[in-house]
Amino acid sequence: MRGDVFDGRGFLKSAISGRETDPKSKAKNVDFDMDIKLGAVAGYFGEALRGVDAKLSRRAARSKTLRSTASLDGTRC
C-alpha cells in the first residue's frame, strides 16, 4: 500500500472492537505479506502519524516479521 494520506479511524475502531468468532467454525489461515508506506495516517482528535513505514509477514497463522516506524508530533516512534 502506498499513498499520501490514510484515514485510520475506521481501522482503529474495528481493531479495538475485535470480532466475535463462532468456536465451531474453522477459519482458513491465509499467508500474506504487507508493505505499507504512507505520508500520514489520520487519527482521532487531529492526531496523525507521519512517515509511516510498516512491514508484516504472516505464515501458518503466525506473524514472522513485524517492523514499523513513524513520527508522532515530530517524535520518531
HELIX and SHEET records of a PDB file:
HELIX    1   1 ARG A    9  SER A   17  1                                   9    
HELIX    2   2 TYR A   44  GLY A   46  5                                   3    
SHEET    1   A 5 ARG A   2  ASP A   7  0                                        
SHEET    2   A 5 PHE A  32  ALA A  42  1                                        
SHEET    3   A 5 ALA A  48  ARG A  59 -1                                        
SHEET    4   A 5 ARG A  62  LEU A  72 -1                                        
SHEET    5   A 5 THR A  75  ARG A  76 -1                                        
END                                                                             
